[in-house]
Amino acid sequence: MTKPIIYVTLILGISCHHGKQRTVAQRAPDNVNADVYSTIADIPAPSGYKRVPVDKGSFAEWLRGIRLKADSKVYLYNGSPRVDQSTQYAVLDLPIGNKDLQQCADAIMRLRAEYFFAANKLDSIELTSIDGANLSFVRWLNGERYKIDRGRLHSFIATKSAVDRPSQLQQFLDVVFSYCSTISLEKQTRFVDDLQHVMPGDMLIKAGSPGHAMIVVDTAVDPSGKILVLLAQGFMPAQSIHIVKNLTVMDINPWYSIETGRVITTPHWTFYKNQLKRW
Protein backbone atom coordinates (compact mmCIF):
# COMPACT_ATOMS: atom_id res chain seq x y z
CA MET A 1 0.00 0.00 0.00
CA THR A 2 1.24 3.45 -0.82
CA LYS A 3 2.51 5.39 2.15
CA PRO A 4 0.71 8.57 3.24
CA ILE A 5 1.62 12.19 2.57
CA ILE A 6 5.18 11.84 3.90
CA TYR A 7 5.98 9.61 0.94
CA VAL A 8 4.66 12.15 -1.56
CA THR A 9 6.60 14.95 0.08
CA LEU A 10 9.84 12.98 -0.10
CA ILE A 11 9.39 12.41 -3.82
CA LEU A 12 8.88 16.09 -4.48
CA GLY A 13 11.65 17.16 -2.16
CA ILE A 14 14.32 15.59 -4.37
CA SER A 15 12.76 16.14 -7.78
CA CYS A 16 15.11 19.08 -8.47
CA HIS A 17 18.21 17.45 -7.08
CA HIS A 18 21.50 18.89 -8.30
CA GLY A 19 22.02 15.69 -10.24
CA LYS A 20 24.62 16.34 -12.94
CA GLN A 21 26.06 19.40 -11.30
CA ARG A 22 29.48 20.42 -12.58
CA THR A 23 32.31 22.70 -11.58
CA VAL A 24 32.39 25.83 -13.73
CA ALA A 25 35.80 27.24 -14.63
CA GLN A 26 34.68 30.22 -16.70
CA ARG A 27 33.56 33.48 -15.16
CA ALA A 28 30.32 34.83 -16.59
CA PRO A 29 29.53 38.55 -16.76
CA ASP A 30 28.07 40.18 -13.67
CA ASN A 31 24.37 39.71 -13.06
CA VAL A 32 22.06 42.30 -14.59
CA ASN A 33 19.38 44.22 -12.73
CA ALA A 34 16.35 46.35 -13.45
CA ASP A 35 18.52 49.45 -13.83
CA VAL A 36 19.81 47.81 -17.01
CA TYR A 37 16.85 45.72 -18.19
CA SER A 38 13.34 46.16 -16.83
CA THR A 39 11.74 43.10 -18.47
CA ILE A 40 12.77 39.89 -20.18
CA ALA A 41 12.04 41.59 -23.51
CA ASP A 42 14.74 44.17 -22.73
CA ILE A 43 17.53 41.58 -22.64
CA PRO A 44 19.18 42.04 -26.04
CA ALA A 45 19.52 39.20 -28.52
CA PRO A 46 23.06 38.52 -29.79
CA SER A 47 24.24 40.32 -32.92
CA GLY A 48 22.48 39.06 -36.04
CA TYR A 49 19.45 37.66 -34.15
CA LYS A 50 15.91 38.99 -33.85
CA ARG A 51 13.20 37.90 -31.50
CA VAL A 52 10.69 35.43 -32.95
CA PRO A 53 7.26 37.04 -33.48
CA VAL A 54 4.59 35.84 -31.02
CA ASP A 55 0.81 36.28 -30.87
CA LYS A 56 -0.61 39.19 -28.94
CA GLY A 57 -2.05 38.08 -25.62
CA SER A 58 -0.24 34.75 -25.76
CA PHE A 59 1.72 33.09 -22.96
CA ALA A 60 4.87 33.83 -24.98
CA GLU A 61 4.12 37.56 -25.06
CA TRP A 62 3.32 37.54 -21.32
CA LEU A 63 6.63 35.84 -20.53
CA ARG A 64 8.53 38.56 -22.37
CA GLY A 65 6.76 41.19 -20.30
CA ILE A 66 7.76 39.75 -16.91
CA ARG A 67 9.59 42.37 -14.89
CA LEU A 68 13.09 41.75 -13.56
CA LYS A 69 14.04 42.54 -9.99
CA ALA A 70 16.41 45.41 -9.27
CA ASP A 71 18.18 43.10 -6.83
CA SER A 72 19.74 40.41 -9.00
CA LYS A 73 20.47 38.07 -6.09
CA VAL A 74 18.64 34.76 -5.79
CA TYR A 75 16.88 34.40 -2.44
CA LEU A 76 15.53 31.30 -0.76
CA TYR A 77 11.94 30.96 0.44
CA ASN A 78 13.04 31.95 3.95
CA GLY A 79 14.57 35.23 2.80
CA SER A 80 18.19 34.09 2.94
CA PRO A 81 20.38 34.70 -0.12
CA ARG A 82 21.45 31.57 -1.98
CA VAL A 83 25.08 30.71 -1.25
CA ASP A 84 26.05 30.42 -4.93
CA GLN A 85 25.19 33.61 -6.81
CA SER A 86 27.30 32.81 -9.88
CA THR A 87 24.83 31.09 -12.23
CA GLN A 88 21.85 33.46 -12.55
CA TYR A 89 21.74 36.25 -15.13
CA ALA A 90 18.58 37.98 -13.93
CA VAL A 91 15.83 37.37 -11.36
CA LEU A 92 12.14 37.46 -12.23
CA ASP A 93 9.93 39.71 -10.11
CA LEU A 94 7.48 36.98 -9.09
CA PRO A 95 6.58 35.51 -5.69
CA ILE A 96 8.02 32.25 -4.41
CA GLY A 97 5.97 31.90 -1.21
CA ASN A 98 7.41 31.36 2.26
CA LYS A 99 7.59 27.57 2.22
CA ASP A 100 10.10 25.18 0.66
CA LEU A 101 7.66 24.20 -2.08
CA GLN A 102 8.24 26.19 -5.28
CA GLN A 103 11.16 24.34 -6.84
CA CYS A 104 11.81 23.56 -10.51
CA ALA A 105 8.58 22.18 -12.02
CA ASP A 106 6.66 24.31 -9.54
CA ALA A 107 8.22 27.50 -10.92
CA ILE A 108 6.90 26.58 -14.37
CA MET A 109 3.44 25.91 -12.97
CA ARG A 110 3.61 29.27 -11.16
CA LEU A 111 4.36 31.08 -14.43
CA ARG A 112 1.50 29.38 -16.25
CA ALA A 113 -0.94 30.08 -13.41
CA GLU A 114 0.12 33.73 -13.11
CA TYR A 115 -0.43 34.21 -16.84
CA PHE A 116 -3.98 32.84 -16.70
CA PHE A 117 -4.67 34.78 -13.50
CA ALA A 118 -3.55 38.05 -15.12
CA ALA A 119 -5.72 37.29 -18.17
CA ASN A 120 -8.72 36.44 -15.91
CA LYS A 121 -8.83 32.93 -17.40
CA LEU A 122 -9.27 31.32 -14.02
CA ASP A 123 -10.83 28.14 -15.39
CA SER A 124 -7.54 27.43 -17.18
CA ILE A 125 -5.63 27.25 -13.89
CA GLU A 126 -5.89 23.49 -13.64
CA LEU A 127 -3.15 20.94 -13.00
CA THR A 128 -2.81 17.22 -12.38
CA SER A 129 -1.19 15.69 -9.30
CA ILE A 130 1.28 12.82 -9.35
CA ASP A 131 -1.52 10.31 -8.69
CA GLY A 132 -3.80 11.81 -11.36
CA ALA A 133 -6.08 14.01 -9.25
CA ASN A 134 -7.35 17.15 -10.99
CA LEU A 135 -6.59 20.39 -9.12
CA SER A 136 -8.78 23.31 -10.22
CA PHE A 137 -8.45 26.90 -9.04
CA VAL A 138 -12.08 27.69 -9.88
CA ARG A 139 -13.24 24.77 -7.74
CA TRP A 140 -10.80 25.93 -5.05
CA LEU A 141 -12.49 29.34 -5.04
CA ASN A 142 -15.80 27.52 -4.59
CA GLY A 143 -14.54 25.71 -1.50
CA GLU A 144 -12.87 22.55 -2.83
CA ARG A 145 -9.94 21.35 -0.73
CA TYR A 146 -7.73 18.25 -0.83
CA LYS A 147 -6.52 15.57 1.56
CA ILE A 148 -4.69 12.25 1.47
CA ASP A 149 -6.93 9.24 2.09
CA ARG A 150 -5.64 5.67 1.78
CA GLY A 151 -2.53 6.88 0.00
CA ARG A 152 -4.34 8.93 -2.64
CA LEU A 153 -5.33 12.58 -3.00
CA HIS A 154 -9.07 13.24 -2.67
CA SER A 155 -11.16 16.40 -2.73
CA PHE A 156 -13.79 17.61 -0.29
CA ILE A 157 -15.89 20.75 0.04
CA ALA A 158 -15.09 23.22 2.80
CA THR A 159 -16.37 26.70 3.61
CA LYS A 160 -15.45 29.25 0.98
CA SER A 161 -12.52 31.44 1.96
CA ALA A 162 -13.01 35.18 2.35
CA VAL A 163 -9.33 35.80 1.54
CA ASP A 164 -8.62 37.90 -1.56
CA ARG A 165 -7.99 36.10 -4.84
CA PRO A 166 -4.23 36.71 -5.08
CA SER A 167 -3.80 35.18 -1.61
CA GLN A 168 -6.07 32.30 -2.56
CA LEU A 169 -3.96 31.69 -5.65
CA GLN A 170 -0.89 31.36 -3.44
CA GLN A 171 -2.74 28.97 -1.13
CA PHE A 172 -3.90 26.92 -4.11
CA LEU A 173 -0.41 26.81 -5.60
CA ASP A 174 1.04 25.66 -2.28
CA VAL A 175 -1.21 22.62 -2.62
CA VAL A 176 -0.25 22.16 -6.28
CA PHE A 177 3.45 22.34 -5.42
CA SER A 178 2.94 19.74 -2.68
CA TYR A 179 1.33 17.16 -4.95
CA CYS A 180 2.76 17.88 -8.42
CA SER A 181 6.32 17.51 -9.68
CA THR A 182 8.47 16.94 -12.76
CA ILE A 183 6.73 13.56 -13.01
CA SER A 184 3.22 14.98 -13.29
CA LEU A 185 4.35 17.92 -15.45
CA GLU A 186 6.01 15.57 -17.93
CA LYS A 187 2.80 13.53 -18.17
CA GLN A 188 0.51 16.47 -18.93
CA THR A 189 2.69 17.99 -21.66
CA ARG A 190 3.53 16.83 -25.17
CA PHE A 191 6.83 16.39 -26.97
CA VAL A 192 8.19 18.97 -29.42
CA ASP A 193 9.72 16.90 -32.21
CA ASP A 194 11.72 19.64 -33.95
CA LEU A 195 14.01 21.82 -31.84
CA GLN A 196 13.95 24.42 -34.61
CA HIS A 197 10.29 25.06 -33.72
CA VAL A 198 10.91 25.84 -30.06
CA MET A 199 8.90 28.78 -28.72
CA PRO A 200 8.58 30.75 -25.47
CA GLY A 201 6.65 28.66 -22.97
CA ASP A 202 8.22 25.37 -24.02
CA MET A 203 9.92 23.34 -21.30
CA LEU A 204 12.89 21.07 -20.84
CA ILE A 205 11.81 18.30 -18.49
CA LYS A 206 13.67 15.36 -17.01
CA ALA A 207 11.02 13.62 -14.92
CA GLY A 208 12.09 11.70 -11.86
CA SER A 209 13.79 11.85 -8.51
CA PRO A 210 16.21 13.37 -9.15
CA GLY A 211 14.80 15.33 -12.03
CA HIS A 212 14.74 18.90 -13.25
CA ALA A 213 12.69 21.25 -15.40
CA MET A 214 13.38 24.61 -17.04
CA ILE A 215 11.25 26.90 -19.17
CA VAL A 216 12.04 28.78 -22.37
CA VAL A 217 11.11 32.40 -21.63
CA ASP A 218 12.18 33.88 -24.98
CA THR A 219 13.50 32.94 -28.40
CA ALA A 220 15.49 34.67 -31.14
CA VAL A 221 16.40 33.62 -34.67
CA ASP A 222 19.04 34.60 -37.26
CA PRO A 223 18.51 34.82 -41.05
CA SER A 224 19.64 31.21 -41.49
CA GLY A 225 16.95 29.98 -39.07
CA LYS A 226 19.26 29.21 -36.16
CA ILE A 227 17.34 29.46 -32.88
CA LEU A 228 18.54 30.81 -29.55
CA VAL A 229 16.60 30.59 -26.29
CA LEU A 230 16.59 32.16 -22.84
CA LEU A 231 16.09 29.60 -20.06
CA ALA A 232 14.65 30.22 -16.59
CA GLN A 233 14.34 27.94 -13.60
CA GLY A 234 13.36 27.46 -10.02
CA PHE A 235 15.55 25.19 -7.94
CA MET A 236 15.86 23.55 -4.56
CA PRO A 237 15.50 24.63 -1.90
CA ALA A 238 12.66 26.85 -3.14
CA GLN A 239 14.14 30.09 -4.46
CA SER A 240 13.69 33.03 -6.81
CA ILE A 241 12.82 32.14 -10.39
CA HIS A 242 15.82 33.23 -12.44
CA ILE A 243 17.26 33.29 -15.95
CA VAL A 244 20.42 31.20 -16.05
CA LYS A 245 23.73 32.18 -17.57
CA ASN A 246 25.29 30.29 -20.45
CA LEU A 247 28.62 29.28 -18.95
CA THR A 248 29.59 27.12 -21.93
CA VAL A 249 29.31 29.55 -24.87
CA MET A 250 30.14 32.89 -23.33
CA ASP A 251 29.78 35.01 -26.47
CA ILE A 252 26.00 34.48 -26.54
CA ASN A 253 25.44 34.45 -22.75
CA PRO A 254 22.70 34.26 -21.43
CA TRP A 255 21.21 32.82 -24.63
CA TYR A 256 21.52 29.15 -25.58
CA SER A 257 21.79 27.61 -29.02
CA ILE A 258 19.16 24.99 -29.88
CA GLU A 259 20.37 22.62 -32.57
CA THR A 260 18.96 19.26 -33.61
CA GLY A 261 21.06 16.38 -32.32
CA ARG A 262 22.81 18.38 -29.61
CA VAL A 263 22.42 18.43 -25.86
CA ILE A 264 21.59 21.58 -23.90
CA THR A 265 24.13 22.07 -21.10
CA THR A 266 23.00 24.45 -18.35
CA PRO A 267 24.81 25.31 -15.10
CA HIS A 268 23.02 22.62 -13.09
CA TRP A 269 21.71 20.11 -15.61
CA THR A 270 22.18 18.62 -19.06
CA PHE A 271 19.06 18.10 -21.16
CA TYR A 272 18.55 16.19 -24.41
CA LYS A 273 16.45 17.04 -27.45
CA ASN A 274 13.79 14.44 -26.61
CA GLN A 275 13.11 16.25 -23.31
CA LEU A 276 11.61 19.38 -24.93
CA LYS A 277 7.92 19.57 -24.03
CA ARG A 278 4.94 21.88 -24.62
CA TRP A 279 1.58 22.45 -22.95
C-alpha beads as a LAMMPS data file, in Angstrom:
LAMMPS data file: protein, C-alpha beads

279 atoms
278 bonds

1 atom types
1 bond types

-500.0 500.0 xlo xhi
-500.0 500.0 ylo yhi
-500.0 500.0 zlo zhi

Masses

1 110.0

Atoms # bond

1 1 1 0.000 0.000 0.000
2 1 1 1.244 3.447 -0.823
3 1 1 2.506 5.387 2.145
4 1 1 0.707 8.569 3.242
5 1 1 1.622 12.187 2.574
6 1 1 5.179 11.845 3.898
7 1 1 5.981 9.606 0.936
8 1 1 4.664 12.149 -1.558
9 1 1 6.603 14.947 0.081
10 1 1 9.839 12.983 -0.101
11 1 1 9.394 12.411 -3.820
12 1 1 8.877 16.092 -4.484
13 1 1 11.649 17.159 -2.161
14 1 1 14.323 15.594 -4.366
15 1 1 12.764 16.138 -7.776
16 1 1 15.105 19.078 -8.470
17 1 1 18.208 17.451 -7.076
18 1 1 21.497 18.887 -8.296
19 1 1 22.019 15.685 -10.244
20 1 1 24.618 16.336 -12.941
21 1 1 26.063 19.400 -11.297
22 1 1 29.483 20.416 -12.582
23 1 1 32.308 22.705 -11.581
24 1 1 32.394 25.834 -13.733
25 1 1 35.804 27.236 -14.632
26 1 1 34.675 30.220 -16.700
27 1 1 33.556 33.476 -15.158
28 1 1 30.317 34.827 -16.588
29 1 1 29.532 38.547 -16.755
30 1 1 28.070 40.182 -13.671
31 1 1 24.367 39.707 -13.064
32 1 1 22.057 42.300 -14.593
33 1 1 19.379 44.216 -12.728
34 1 1 16.352 46.345 -13.447
35 1 1 18.517 49.447 -13.834
36 1 1 19.811 47.815 -17.015
37 1 1 16.854 45.716 -18.193
38 1 1 13.340 46.155 -16.828
39 1 1 11.737 43.104 -18.467
40 1 1 12.771 39.892 -20.176
41 1 1 12.044 41.587 -23.512
42 1 1 14.737 44.166 -22.727
43 1 1 17.526 41.582 -22.637
44 1 1 19.178 42.040 -26.042
45 1 1 19.522 39.199 -28.515
46 1 1 23.060 38.523 -29.792
47 1 1 24.239 40.324 -32.916
48 1 1 22.479 39.061 -36.037
49 1 1 19.455 37.664 -34.154
50 1 1 15.914 38.991 -33.855
51 1 1 13.198 37.896 -31.496
52 1 1 10.693 35.429 -32.949
53 1 1 7.257 37.041 -33.483
54 1 1 4.589 35.844 -31.024
55 1 1 0.814 36.277 -30.868
56 1 1 -0.610 39.192 -28.939
57 1 1 -2.050 38.085 -25.623
58 1 1 -0.235 34.750 -25.757
59 1 1 1.724 33.088 -22.962
60 1 1 4.867 33.827 -24.982
61 1 1 4.119 37.562 -25.056
62 1 1 3.320 37.541 -21.325
63 1 1 6.625 35.843 -20.534
64 1 1 8.532 38.560 -22.369
65 1 1 6.761 41.190 -20.296
66 1 1 7.763 39.754 -16.910
67 1 1 9.591 42.372 -14.887
68 1 1 13.091 41.751 -13.563
69 1 1 14.041 42.538 -9.992
70 1 1 16.405 45.409 -9.269
71 1 1 18.179 43.101 -6.827
72 1 1 19.741 40.411 -9.001
73 1 1 20.471 38.067 -6.090
74 1 1 18.638 34.764 -5.788
75 1 1 16.885 34.404 -2.438
76 1 1 15.531 31.297 -0.763
77 1 1 11.937 30.963 0.438
78 1 1 13.039 31.952 3.954
79 1 1 14.570 35.232 2.801
80 1 1 18.185 34.086 2.940
81 1 1 20.382 34.700 -0.120
82 1 1 21.451 31.572 -1.981
83 1 1 25.077 30.708 -1.254
84 1 1 26.050 30.421 -4.932
85 1 1 25.193 33.613 -6.806
86 1 1 27.295 32.807 -9.883
87 1 1 24.831 31.091 -12.230
88 1 1 21.851 33.459 -12.549
89 1 1 21.743 36.250 -15.130
90 1 1 18.579 37.979 -13.933
91 1 1 15.835 37.370 -11.362
92 1 1 12.140 37.459 -12.227
93 1 1 9.928 39.709 -10.108
94 1 1 7.481 36.980 -9.085
95 1 1 6.575 35.513 -5.685
96 1 1 8.021 32.253 -4.414
97 1 1 5.974 31.899 -1.215
98 1 1 7.409 31.363 2.263
99 1 1 7.585 27.571 2.220
100 1 1 10.097 25.176 0.664
101 1 1 7.663 24.198 -2.084
102 1 1 8.242 26.192 -5.282
103 1 1 11.161 24.341 -6.838
104 1 1 11.808 23.556 -10.510
105 1 1 8.584 22.180 -12.017
106 1 1 6.656 24.314 -9.540
107 1 1 8.221 27.505 -10.919
108 1 1 6.901 26.584 -14.366
109 1 1 3.442 25.914 -12.966
110 1 1 3.611 29.271 -11.163
111 1 1 4.364 31.082 -14.426
112 1 1 1.505 29.378 -16.252
113 1 1 -0.940 30.076 -13.408
114 1 1 0.120 33.732 -13.107
115 1 1 -0.435 34.207 -16.839
116 1 1 -3.981 32.842 -16.701
117 1 1 -4.671 34.785 -13.497
118 1 1 -3.548 38.049 -15.117
119 1 1 -5.724 37.291 -18.174
120 1 1 -8.717 36.440 -15.911
121 1 1 -8.832 32.932 -17.399
122 1 1 -9.271 31.318 -14.015
123 1 1 -10.834 28.142 -15.391
124 1 1 -7.535 27.431 -17.180
125 1 1 -5.627 27.250 -13.889
126 1 1 -5.893 23.494 -13.642
127 1 1 -3.155 20.937 -13.000
128 1 1 -2.813 17.223 -12.382
129 1 1 -1.193 15.686 -9.301
130 1 1 1.277 12.821 -9.349
131 1 1 -1.516 10.308 -8.694
132 1 1 -3.803 11.806 -11.358
133 1 1 -6.075 14.009 -9.245
134 1 1 -7.355 17.149 -10.989
135 1 1 -6.589 20.394 -9.120
136 1 1 -8.776 23.308 -10.224
137 1 1 -8.446 26.897 -9.041
138 1 1 -12.081 27.688 -9.879
139 1 1 -13.241 24.774 -7.737
140 1 1 -10.800 25.927 -5.050
141 1 1 -12.488 29.345 -5.044
142 1 1 -15.795 27.520 -4.587
143 1 1 -14.538 25.713 -1.499
144 1 1 -12.868 22.554 -2.829
145 1 1 -9.938 21.350 -0.733
146 1 1 -7.728 18.254 -0.825
147 1 1 -6.518 15.571 1.562
148 1 1 -4.688 12.249 1.467
149 1 1 -6.929 9.235 2.093
150 1 1 -5.636 5.668 1.781
151 1 1 -2.533 6.877 0.003
152 1 1 -4.339 8.931 -2.638
153 1 1 -5.327 12.576 -2.995
154 1 1 -9.065 13.244 -2.665
155 1 1 -11.161 16.403 -2.732
156 1 1 -13.789 17.606 -0.293
157 1 1 -15.891 20.755 0.040
158 1 1 -15.089 23.224 2.800
159 1 1 -16.370 26.698 3.615
160 1 1 -15.448 29.251 0.983
161 1 1 -12.523 31.443 1.959
162 1 1 -13.008 35.183 2.346
163 1 1 -9.333 35.801 1.538
164 1 1 -8.619 37.904 -1.557
165 1 1 -7.991 36.099 -4.842
166 1 1 -4.232 36.710 -5.083
167 1 1 -3.804 35.183 -1.606
168 1 1 -6.074 32.303 -2.556
169 1 1 -3.965 31.695 -5.650
170 1 1 -0.888 31.363 -3.437
171 1 1 -2.737 28.966 -1.126
172 1 1 -3.902 26.916 -4.106
173 1 1 -0.413 26.811 -5.603
174 1 1 1.038 25.656 -2.278
175 1 1 -1.214 22.616 -2.620
176 1 1 -0.250 22.161 -6.278
177 1 1 3.445 22.340 -5.424
178 1 1 2.936 19.742 -2.683
179 1 1 1.326 17.157 -4.948
180 1 1 2.757 17.879 -8.415
181 1 1 6.323 17.511 -9.683
182 1 1 8.469 16.941 -12.759
183 1 1 6.734 13.559 -13.014
184 1 1 3.216 14.984 -13.291
185 1 1 4.346 17.924 -15.451
186 1 1 6.012 15.567 -17.926
187 1 1 2.796 13.528 -18.174
188 1 1 0.506 16.473 -18.928
189 1 1 2.688 17.995 -21.658
190 1 1 3.531 16.829 -25.171
191 1 1 6.833 16.388 -26.969
192 1 1 8.190 18.972 -29.421
193 1 1 9.718 16.901 -32.209
194 1 1 11.722 19.637 -33.954
195 1 1 14.005 21.820 -31.841
196 1 1 13.946 24.419 -34.609
197 1 1 10.294 25.061 -33.717
198 1 1 10.913 25.837 -30.062
199 1 1 8.896 28.778 -28.716
200 1 1 8.579 30.754 -25.474
201 1 1 6.654 28.661 -22.970
202 1 1 8.215 25.366 -24.023
203 1 1 9.919 23.340 -21.299
204 1 1 12.888 21.072 -20.844
205 1 1 11.805 18.300 -18.489
206 1 1 13.667 15.363 -17.011
207 1 1 11.024 13.622 -14.924
208 1 1 12.091 11.705 -11.860
209 1 1 13.792 11.848 -8.513
210 1 1 16.214 13.369 -9.147
211 1 1 14.795 15.333 -12.033
212 1 1 14.743 18.898 -13.248
213 1 1 12.690 21.252 -15.401
214 1 1 13.383 24.613 -17.037
215 1 1 11.249 26.905 -19.167
216 1 1 12.036 28.780 -22.372
217 1 1 11.106 32.403 -21.630
218 1 1 12.177 33.885 -24.978
219 1 1 13.498 32.939 -28.404
220 1 1 15.492 34.673 -31.144
221 1 1 16.403 33.624 -34.670
222 1 1 19.044 34.599 -37.258
223 1 1 18.512 34.821 -41.051
224 1 1 19.642 31.209 -41.493
225 1 1 16.954 29.978 -39.069
226 1 1 19.259 29.209 -36.156
227 1 1 17.337 29.460 -32.878
228 1 1 18.541 30.814 -29.552
229 1 1 16.605 30.595 -26.288
230 1 1 16.586 32.158 -22.838
231 1 1 16.094 29.605 -20.062
232 1 1 14.647 30.223 -16.593
233 1 1 14.336 27.935 -13.604
234 1 1 13.365 27.460 -10.015
235 1 1 15.545 25.187 -7.937
236 1 1 15.856 23.549 -4.563
237 1 1 15.500 24.630 -1.903
238 1 1 12.659 26.851 -3.143
239 1 1 14.136 30.088 -4.464
240 1 1 13.685 33.033 -6.813
241 1 1 12.825 32.140 -10.394
242 1 1 15.823 33.231 -12.435
243 1 1 17.263 33.295 -15.948
244 1 1 20.420 31.201 -16.048
245 1 1 23.727 32.182 -17.570
246 1 1 25.289 30.291 -20.447
247 1 1 28.618 29.279 -18.948
248 1 1 29.586 27.124 -21.929
249 1 1 29.306 29.548 -24.866
250 1 1 30.139 32.890 -23.327
251 1 1 29.785 35.007 -26.472
252 1 1 25.997 34.478 -26.541
253 1 1 25.443 34.455 -22.753
254 1 1 22.704 34.257 -21.434
255 1 1 21.213 32.823 -24.630
256 1 1 21.515 29.147 -25.580
257 1 1 21.788 27.609 -29.022
258 1 1 19.163 24.990 -29.880
259 1 1 20.375 22.617 -32.572
260 1 1 18.958 19.264 -33.606
261 1 1 21.058 16.380 -32.324
262 1 1 22.811 18.377 -29.615
263 1 1 22.420 18.427 -25.865
264 1 1 21.593 21.580 -23.904
265 1 1 24.126 22.066 -21.104
266 1 1 22.998 24.452 -18.346
267 1 1 24.815 25.312 -15.099
268 1 1 23.019 22.623 -13.090
269 1 1 21.712 20.111 -15.608
270 1 1 22.181 18.616 -19.064
271 1 1 19.062 18.097 -21.164
272 1 1 18.546 16.192 -24.410
273 1 1 16.448 17.044 -27.453
274 1 1 13.785 14.440 -26.607
275 1 1 13.106 16.253 -23.313
276 1 1 11.612 19.375 -24.926
277 1 1 7.915 19.571 -24.025
278 1 1 4.937 21.878 -24.624
279 1 1 1.577 22.445 -22.947

Bonds

1 1 1 2
2 1 2 3
3 1 3 4
4 1 4 5
5 1 5 6
6 1 6 7
7 1 7 8
8 1 8 9
9 1 9 10
10 1 10 11
11 1 11 12
12 1 12 13
13 1 13 14
14 1 14 15
15 1 15 16
16 1 16 17
17 1 17 18
18 1 18 19
19 1 19 20
20 1 20 21
21 1 21 22
22 1 22 23
23 1 23 24
24 1 24 25
25 1 25 26
26 1 26 27
27 1 27 28
28 1 28 29
29 1 29 30
30 1 30 31
31 1 31 32
32 1 32 33
33 1 33 34
34 1 34 35
35 1 35 36
36 1 36 37
37 1 37 38
38 1 38 39
39 1 39 40
40 1 40 41
41 1 41 42
42 1 42 43
43 1 43 44
44 1 44 45
45 1 45 46
46 1 46 47
47 1 47 48
48 1 48 49
49 1 49 50
50 1 50 51
51 1 51 52
52 1 52 53
53 1 53 54
54 1 54 55
55 1 55 56
56 1 56 57
57 1 57 58
58 1 58 59
59 1 59 60
60 1 60 61
61 1 61 62
62 1 62 63
63 1 63 64
64 1 64 65
65 1 65 66
66 1 66 67
67 1 67 68
68 1 68 69
69 1 69 70
70 1 70 71
71 1 71 72
72 1 72 73
73 1 73 74
74 1 74 75
75 1 75 76
76 1 76 77
77 1 77 78
78 1 78 79
79 1 79 80
80 1 80 81
81 1 81 82
82 1 82 83
83 1 83 84
84 1 84 85
85 1 85 86
86 1 86 87
87 1 87 88
88 1 88 89
89 1 89 90
90 1 90 91
91 1 91 92
92 1 92 93
93 1 93 94
94 1 94 95
95 1 95 96
96 1 96 97
97 1 97 98
98 1 98 99
99 1 99 100
100 1 100 101
101 1 101 102
102 1 102 103
103 1 103 104
104 1 104 105
105 1 105 106
106 1 106 107
107 1 107 108
108 1 108 109
109 1 109 110
110 1 110 111
111 1 111 112
112 1 112 113
113 1 113 114
114 1 114 115
115 1 115 116
116 1 116 117
117 1 117 118
118 1 118 119
119 1 119 120
120 1 120 121
121 1 121 122
122 1 122 123
123 1 123 124
124 1 124 125
125 1 125 126
126 1 126 127
127 1 127 128
128 1 128 129
129 1 129 130
130 1 130 131
131 1 131 132
132 1 132 133
133 1 133 134
134 1 134 135
135 1 135 136
136 1 136 137
137 1 137 138
138 1 138 139
139 1 139 140
140 1 140 141
141 1 141 142
142 1 142 143
143 1 143 144
144 1 144 145
145 1 145 146
146 1 146 147
147 1 147 148
148 1 148 149
149 1 149 150
150 1 150 151
151 1 151 152
152 1 152 153
153 1 153 154
154 1 154 155
155 1 155 156
156 1 156 157
157 1 157 158
158 1 158 159
159 1 159 160
160 1 160 161
161 1 161 162
162 1 162 163
163 1 163 164
164 1 164 165
165 1 165 166
166 1 166 167
167 1 167 168
168 1 168 169
169 1 169 170
170 1 170 171
171 1 171 172
172 1 172 173
173 1 173 174
174 1 174 175
175 1 175 176
176 1 176 177
177 1 177 178
178 1 178 179
179 1 179 180
180 1 180 181
181 1 181 182
182 1 182 183
183 1 183 184
184 1 184 185
185 1 185 186
186 1 186 187
187 1 187 188
188 1 188 189
189 1 189 190
190 1 190 191
191 1 191 192
192 1 192 193
193 1 193 194
194 1 194 195
195 1 195 196
196 1 196 197
197 1 197 198
198 1 198 199
199 1 199 200
200 1 200 201
201 1 201 202
202 1 202 203
203 1 203 204
204 1 204 205
205 1 205 206
206 1 206 207
207 1 207 208
208 1 208 209
209 1 209 210
210 1 210 211
211 1 211 212
212 1 212 213
213 1 213 214
214 1 214 215
215 1 215 216
216 1 216 217
217 1 217 218
218 1 218 219
219 1 219 220
220 1 220 221
221 1 221 222
222 1 222 223
223 1 223 224
224 1 224 225
225 1 225 226
226 1 226 227
227 1 227 228
228 1 228 229
229 1 229 230
230 1 230 231
231 1 231 232
232 1 232 233
233 1 233 234
234 1 234 235
235 1 235 236
236 1 236 237
237 1 237 238
238 1 238 239
239 1 239 240
240 1 240 241
241 1 241 242
242 1 242 243
243 1 243 244
244 1 244 245
245 1 245 246
246 1 246 247
247 1 247 248
248 1 248 249
249 1 249 250
250 1 250 251
251 1 251 252
252 1 252 253
253 1 253 254
254 1 254 255
255 1 255 256
256 1 256 257
257 1 257 258
258 1 258 259
259 1 259 260
260 1 260 261
261 1 261 262
262 1 262 263
263 1 263 264
264 1 264 265
265 1 265 266
266 1 266 267
267 1 267 268
268 1 268 269
269 1 269 270
270 1 270 271
271 1 271 272
272 1 272 273
273 1 273 274
274 1 274 275
275 1 275 276
276 1 276 277
277 1 277 278
278 1 278 279
